[in-house]
Structures are given as C-alpha cells and as structure tokens.
Amino acid sequence: MAEPTGLDAGAARAWLLAAAAAVEEAAEQLTELDAAIGDGDHGANLRRGFRAVAAALDGAELPSPGAVLAKAGMTLISSVGGASGPLYGSAFRAMGKSLNPPGADPADTPADAERLAAAFTAGLEAVRRLGAAQPGDKTMVDAWAPAAAAFGAAADQGPAVAAAAAAEAAAAGALATVPLQARKGRASYLGERSIGHQDPGATSTALLFRTLAEVLAKG
C-alpha cells in the first residue's frame, strides 16, 4: 500500500469519524477515570460532542482538511460543556487555522507531515493557553505535548510513520500521569489523593492520536 502523502479533507473526515467511534466505545472507561478524580462526566461529554461532530460533518461541503478540523472544533465548543469541549474545540480550531490560514487557497491540498506537525503544535498551544497547564500537571497536555513532539521528530519519515510515533508517545504520556499529583482542574482539589489515577483527558487525547495513526496507516 502506498504511503499517504498527507491529510486531505477525506482523511480528516475519516479521522474524526474514527475518533467518534472510538470515543463511543471508550466512553464508560473515560467516565470511570474521571469519576475517580473529577466530575465523572468526561466520557459522556466527549461522546455527546463527537456525535455532534459526526452529524455536523454529514453532508457538509468542506473543501480542505483545515475546514474539516475547524468545523469539528466549532461543533465541540458549542455542544460540550465543562472543560473538555472548550479545550478540544480550541485545539481543533487552532489546527484548522494552522492548516488553512486566512487568505490561503481553500483547495483540498493534502497537508503533509511538516504542516501537520505545525498544526499539532498549534493545537497544543491553544490547549495550554486556555487551560494554563504545563507538562506534569496531570492533564491532556501530558499526552498532547509528547505526541506533537514525536510527530515533529518523525515528520521526515512521512505522515503515517509520524502519526504512529505520536500515538505511541501519547499513550505513554497518558500512562505517565498515573503517579502524578494533579495541579490543574477539579482533580487538583484532591491533592495527593489524585496520585495513582490515570488522567481522563490525557487518555482521550491518546485515543485521538491512535485513531489518526490508524486512519493514516490505511493510506
């Protein structure tokens, strides 16, 4: 199978639909993780949000991967309450803007690995700007930051290889939140009692990068 040249509008849709299916499957697990150290609604919120994303993409004419990701971001912001909707929504909007900056040709040119690396960094910056979280705070940043770094480091090997590296780094980052004490969000109220639990936001971030890797691996 030929190595994909990048993420076009069709692949971006496929990613988001795969993410929606994965969130549907993992919703109870995400809620259980959140119930241990948070509000207990992370799975339900993301499931509602990605169902809305799938519905918003159905039949929508979106000419580029940036337009697809921006549409997803706006949908998540408008359909999910709490922290996860604004955080993921801002990340997807930032990625969309990075791939299709104002004034750029909206034609469906596949985003190559270098452009995708920049988009994931833009998404990370949006999350950190909104949540004021740093690596080690026990948040989704602990999965997104290593994923973006791994994608960038492997970008010269093509988008599929880079996405696989990002997925592996995100999963490791999520697992690494277990021994951390939360310093942001509701989990921080628990102090040392937050230690020993995997962060639900980092877990869902790992899920998103895993589905991207699966979509790009199919070419």
PAPAMAR-762401 format. One record per residue: y, x, z of N, C-alpha, C, CB in turn. Coordinates in steps of 0.1 Angstrom, whole numbers. Atoms other than C-alpha are relative to their C-alpha. Glycine has a CB too. Example, Ala and Ser with C-alpha at 12.3 -4.5 7.8 and 13.67 -1.06 7.14 Angstrom:
# residues 2
n_Y|n_X|n_Z|ca_Y|ca_X|ca_Z|c_Y|c_X|c_Z|cb_Y|cb_X|cb_Z
-12|9|0|-45|123|78|12|9|0|0|-10|12
-11|-9|0|-11|137|71|11|-8|8|5|4|-14
This chain:
# residues 219
n_Y|n_X|n_Z|ca_Y|ca_X|ca_Z|c_Y|c_X|c_Z|cb_Y|cb_X|cb_Z
-12|8|0|0|0|0|13|9|0|0|-10|12
-12|-8|1|34|13|-9|9|-1|13|9|-4|-12
-9|0|-11|58|24|18|12|-9|-3|4|15|4
-12|8|2|86|-2|22|12|9|0|1|-11|11
-13|-8|1|120|11|12|10|-4|10|6|-2|-14
-9|4|-10|137|-8|39|-2|-15|4|14|3|-4
1|14|-5|145|-42|54|10|-8|-9|5|-1|15
-8|9|8|157|-67|28|1|-14|7|-6|-2|-14
-2|13|-7|166|-103|36|-14|-7|3|8|-10|-9
13|6|-3|130|-115|32|-8|7|11|-9|2|-13
6|-7|-12|117|-88|56|7|-4|13|0|15|-3
-7|4|-12|144|-97|80|-4|-13|5|15|1|-2
5|13|-4|133|-133|80|-14|1|6|0|-10|-12
14|-1|-4|97|-123|83|0|6|15|-8|9|-9
-1|-6|-14|106|-101|114|4|-11|10|11|11|0
-4|9|-10|124|-129|131|-10|-11|2|14|-7|-4
10|11|-1|97|-155|124|-12|6|8|-5|-5|-14
11|-6|-8|71|-130|137|4|1|15|-4|14|-6
-5|-1|-14|92|-124|168|0|-14|7|15|5|0
0|14|-6|95|-162|173|-15|-3|4|5|-10|-10
14|3|-3|57|-165|171|-5|8|12|-9|3|-12
4|-8|-11|52|-136|195|6|-4|13|4|15|-3
-6|5|-12|77|-150|220|-7|-13|4|15|-3|-3
7|12|-3|59|-183|218|-13|3|8|-3|-8|-13
12|-5|-6|27|-165|227|1|6|13|-8|9|-10
-2|-8|-12|42|-144|254|9|-7|10|5|13|-3
-10|7|-9|65|-170|270|-5|-1|14|3|-14|-6
5|2|-13|43|-176|300|0|14|8|-14|-6|1
0|-14|-7|39|-138|307|14|4|3|-6|10|-10
-14|-4|-2|77|-133|303|5|-8|12|8|-2|-12
-4|9|-11|83|-162|327|-6|5|13|-3|-14|-2
7|-5|-13|58|-148|353|7|13|4|-15|3|-2
-7|-12|-3|75|-114|351|14|-3|6|2|10|-12
-13|4|-5|109|-130|356|0|-7|13|7|-8|-11
1|7|-13|97|-152|384|-1|10|12|-12|-10|0
2|-10|-11|88|-121|404|13|6|4|-9|11|-5
-12|-7|-4|123|-106|403|13|-7|-5|0|14|-5
-12|7|5|147|-131|386|-1|-15|1|1|4|-15
-1|15|0|153|-167|377|-13|-7|-4|11|-5|-9
13|6|5|118|-173|362|2|-8|-12|-5|-9|11
-3|9|12|133|-187|330|0|9|-13|12|-8|2
-2|-8|12|132|-157|306|-9|-4|-11|-3|15|4
9|5|11|102|-169|287|4|-13|-6|-15|-1|5
-5|13|5|114|-204|284|13|1|-8|2|-10|12
-13|-2|7|149|-193|274|-2|6|-14|9|8|8
2|-6|13|137|-170|247|-8|-8|-10|-8|14|2
7|9|9|112|-195|234|9|-10|-6|-12|-7|8
-9|10|6|139|-221|230|9|7|-10|9|-6|11
-9|-7|9|162|-195|214|-7|4|-13|5|12|7
6|-4|12|137|-182|189|-5|-12|-8|-11|10|2
3|12|7|126|-217|180|12|-5|-8|-5|-12|9
-12|3|7|162|-224|172|3|9|-12|12|0|10
-2|-10|11|164|-192|151|-9|-4|-12|-3|14|5
9|3|11|133|-202|131|5|-12|-7|-14|-3|5
-6|12|6|149|-236|125|12|3|-8|3|-11|10
-13|-4|7|183|-221|115|-3|7|-13|9|8|10
3|-8|12|167|-198|90|-7|-8|-11|-9|12|4
8|8|9|146|-225|74|9|-6|-10|-8|-12|8
-8|5|11|162|-232|40|14|5|-1|1|-15|2
-14|-5|0|194|-213|49|1|11|-11|4|6|13
-2|-10|10|208|-192|20|7|12|6|7|-6|-13
-5|-12|-7|213|-158|35|-3|12|-9|-6|2|14
2|-9|11|219|-131|9|-5|14|3|12|1|-8
2|-14|-4|212|-100|29|-6|1|13|13|9|-1
5|-2|-13|194|-86|59|10|-1|11|-8|13|2
-11|1|-10|227|-83|77|3|-15|3|12|7|-4
-3|14|-2|234|-120|71|-11|-7|8|2|-7|-13
11|6|-7|199|-130|84|1|4|15|-13|5|-5
0|-5|-14|203|-109|116|13|-7|7|1|15|1
-12|6|-6|239|-122|122|-2|-15|3|12|2|-10
3|14|-2|227|-158|118|-9|-2|12|-7|-6|-13
8|1|-12|200|-152|144|8|3|12|-12|11|-1
-8|-3|-11|225|-137|167|9|-12|4|9|12|-2
-9|11|-3|249|-166|165|-9|-12|5|7|-5|-12
8|10|-5|220|-190|170|-5|2|14|-13|-2|-10
4|-4|-14|207|-172|201|11|-3|10|-5|14|1
-12|2|-9|242|-173|216|2|-14|3|12|7|-6
-3|14|-1|246|-210|210|-11|-8|6|4|-5|-13
12|8|-4|211|-221|221|-6|5|13|-10|0|-11
7|-5|-12|201|-199|251|11|2|11|-7|13|-4
-9|-2|-11|218|-200|284|-4|13|8|0|-12|10
3|-11|-8|217|-174|312|5|13|-7|-15|1|2
-4|-13|5|219|-137|303|-6|3|-13|-3|11|10
7|-5|12|193|-133|276|6|-5|-13|-14|-5|1
-6|5|12|210|-155|250|12|8|-5|4|-14|1
-11|-9|4|243|-136|250|-4|14|-3|11|-1|11
4|-14|2|226|-102|253|-7|1|-14|-9|5|11
7|-1|12|201|-107|225|9|-5|-12|-13|-8|0
-8|5|11|226|-127|204|10|10|-4|7|-13|5
-9|-10|3|252|-100|207|-6|12|-7|7|5|13
7|-11|6|227|-74|198|-3|-3|-15|-14|3|7
3|3|14|216|-92|166|12|-1|-8|-8|-13|-1
-13|1|8|252|-100|156|5|14|-3|10|-7|8
-5|-14|3|261|-63|160|-9|7|-10|-1|8|13
9|-5|11|230|-53|139|4|-5|-13|-14|-2|4
-4|6|12|240|-77|113|13|5|-6|1|-15|1
-13|-5|4|276|-65|112|-2|15|-5|10|-1|11
2|-14|4|264|-29|110|-7|1|-14|-9|7|11
7|0|13|241|-37|80|9|-5|-11|-12|-7|1
-9|6|10|268|-57|63|14|-1|5|-5|-14|-5
-14|0|-6|303|-47|75|9|-8|-9|5|14|1
-9|9|8|332|-69|64|5|7|-12|12|-3|9
-4|-5|13|341|-64|28|-11|7|-8|11|10|2
11|-6|7|307|-50|19|-6|-10|-10|-11|6|9
7|9|9|288|-63|-11|-12|-7|7|-6|9|-12
11|8|-7|265|-91|3|-13|0|-7|5|-14|2
13|0|8|238|-84|-23|-11|5|9|1|9|-13
12|-3|-8|203|-81|-10|-5|14|-2|-11|-10|-2
5|-14|1|200|-43|-9|-7|3|12|12|9|-3
7|-4|-12|173|-32|14|7|10|9|-14|5|-3
-6|-9|-9|186|-15|45|-10|11|2|4|-6|13
9|-11|-2|170|20|45|-1|4|15|4|12|-9
3|-4|-13|158|38|76|13|5|7|-11|10|1
-12|-5|-6|191|55|82|10|-11|4|7|10|-9
-9|12|-3|211|22|81|-6|-8|11|2|-8|-13
7|7|-11|185|6|103|2|7|13|-15|-2|-3
-2|-8|-12|188|34|128|14|-3|6|-2|15|-2
-14|3|-4|226|28|129|1|-14|6|10|3|-12
-1|14|-5|221|-9|133|-6|-1|14|-8|-9|-10
6|1|-13|197|-5|163|9|7|11|-14|7|0
-10|-6|-9|223|18|179|11|-9|3|5|14|-5
-11|10|-2|250|-8|173|-5|-11|9|4|-6|-14
6|10|-9|227|-34|189|0|4|14|-13|-4|-5
0|-5|-14|222|-12|219|14|1|6|-7|14|0
-14|-1|-6|259|-6|223|5|-13|4|9|7|-11
-4|13|-3|265|-43|222|-6|-5|13|-3|-10|-11
7|4|-12|240|-49|249|6|7|12|-15|3|0
-6|-8|-11|254|-21|271|14|-4|3|-1|15|-3
-14|4|-2|290|-33|265|0|-13|8|7|-1|-13
0|13|-6|281|-68|276|-6|0|14|-7|-10|-9
7|0|-13|257|-61|304|4|12|9|-14|1|-2
-5|-12|-8|273|-28|316|-12|7|6|9|-4|11
12|-6|-5|237|-15|320|-2|14|-6|-12|-9|-2
3|-13|4|226|21|318|-15|2|0|7|11|9
15|-3|-2|191|35|313|-3|3|14|-4|12|-9
4|-2|-14|173|34|346|4|-11|9|5|13|5
-4|11|-8|189|2|357|-10|-11|1|13|-6|-5
11|10|0|157|-18|351|5|-12|-8|-5|-3|14
-5|11|8|170|-39|322|-6|2|-14|15|-1|-1
4|-1|13|163|-44|285|4|14|-7|4|-11|-9
-5|-13|5|183|-12|279|-11|11|1|12|5|7
10|-10|-3|153|8|293|-11|0|-11|-6|-2|13
9|0|11|133|-3|263|7|2|-13|-8|-13|-1
-8|-1|13|160|-6|236|5|14|-2|12|-9|1
-5|-14|2|175|29|242|-10|9|-5|6|5|13
10|-10|6|143|49|237|-5|-5|-14|-12|1|10
4|5|13|134|26|208|10|4|-11|-2|-15|0
-11|-3|10|167|32|190|-1|15|-2|14|-4|5
0|-15|1|164|70|197|-12|4|-8|-1|6|14
12|-3|7|128|71|184|1|-4|-14|-12|-7|7
-2|4|14|137|52|153|8|10|-7|6|-15|-1
-9|-9|7|165|75|145|-6|14|-2|13|2|9
7|-13|1|144|106|152|-10|0|-11|-7|4|13
11|1|11|117|94|127|5|-6|-13|-11|-8|6
-6|6|11|141|79|102|-3|7|-14|15|-2|1
3|-7|13|134|106|76|-14|-1|-5|3|15|3
14|2|4|98|96|75|-2|-15|-6|-10|1|12
0|13|6|107|61|63|0|-11|11|-13|-2|-8
-2|11|-9|113|27|79|-13|-4|8|5|-12|-6
13|5|-7|76|18|87|-4|10|11|-11|-1|-11
4|-10|-10|69|51|105|10|0|11|0|14|-7
-10|1|-10|102|49|123|-1|-12|9|14|0|-7
1|13|-8|96|13|134|-12|2|9|-2|-12|-10
12|-2|-9|61|23|147|4|9|12|-11|6|-8
-4|-9|-11|77|51|167|9|-7|10|7|12|-6
-9|8|-8|103|27|180|-8|-10|9|10|-8|-8
8|9|-7|77|2|190|-7|7|12|-10|-7|-9
7|-8|-10|57|28|209|10|4|11|-6|13|-6
-10|-5|-10|89|41|227|5|-12|8|12|6|-7
-5|12|-7|100|5|236|-11|-4|10|3|-11|-10
10|4|-9|66|-3|251|-1|10|12|-14|0|-8
0|-9|-11|66|29|271|12|-2|9|0|15|-6
-12|2|-8|102|22|282|-2|-12|9|12|-2|-9
2|12|-8|92|-13|294|-9|3|12|-6|-11|-9
9|-3|-10|63|1|313|6|9|11|-13|7|-5
-7|-9|-9|85|27|329|10|-7|9|8|11|-8
-8|7|-9|106|0|345|-7|-4|13|6|-13|-7
8|5|-12|78|-8|370|4|7|13|-15|2|-3
-4|-7|-13|87|19|396|15|0|2|-6|14|0
-14|0|-1|124|14|391|5|-10|10|7|-1|-13
-7|11|-8|147|-4|416|11|-5|-9|5|6|13
-10|6|8|169|-28|398|14|2|5|-3|-16|-2
-14|-2|-4|206|-21|397|9|-10|-7|4|14|-3
-8|10|8|217|-50|374|-7|-13|1|3|5|-14
6|13|1|212|-87|373|-5|-5|13|-11|0|-10
5|6|-12|196|-110|397|-11|9|7|-6|-14|-3
11|-9|-6|167|-85|403|7|10|9|-7|7|-11
-7|-10|-9|193|-61|419|2|-6|14|13|4|-6
-2|6|-14|197|-86|448|-12|3|8|2|-15|-2
12|-2|-8|161|-78|458|-1|14|5|-12|-3|-9
1|-14|-5|168|-41|464|-13|6|-3|4|0|14
12|-7|1|137|-22|470|-12|-9|-4|-4|8|13
11|9|3|116|-53|466|-2|-2|-15|2|-14|7
1|0|15|123|-51|428|-10|10|-5|13|1|-7
9|-11|4|101|-20|427|-14|-5|-1|1|12|10
14|4|2|66|-25|413|-1|-11|-9|-5|-4|13
1|11|10|75|-52|388|6|5|-14|8|-12|5
-6|-4|14|80|-47|350|11|-9|-3|-12|-1|-10
-11|8|4|113|-59|338|-3|-9|-12|12|9|-3
3|9|11|110|-90|317|9|2|-13|3|-14|5
-9|-3|12|140|-81|294|-5|12|-8|14|2|5
6|-12|6|125|-47|287|-13|-4|-7|-2|12|9
13|4|6|92|-64|280|2|-8|-13|-8|-9|10
-3|8|12|107|-89|255|6|9|-11|9|-12|3
-5|-10|10|126|-60|238|-11|7|-7|10|10|7
12|-6|6|93|-42|233|-7|-9|-9|-9|5|11
7|10|9|79|-73|218|7|-1|-14|0|-14|7
-8|0|13|108|-74|192|-3|12|-8|14|-2|4
3|-12|8|102|-38|182|-14|0|-5|4|12|8
14|1|4|65|-44|180|-2|-8|-13|-9|-5|11
1|9|11|69|-73|156|7|6|-12|6|-13|3
-6|-6|11|93|-53|135|-9|11|-7|13|7|4
9|-10|5|68|-25|132|-12|-7|-8|-6|8|11
10|7|7|41|-50|122|4|-5|-13|-6|-11|9
-5|5|13|62|-65|95|2|11|-10|14|-8|2
-3|-11|9|73|-32|80|-13|7|-4|9|10|6
13|-6|3|37|-19|82|-7|-7|-12|-9|1|12
6|8|11|27|-47|58|6|3|-14|1|-15|3
-7|-4|13|52|-34|32|6|-12|-7|-9|7|-9
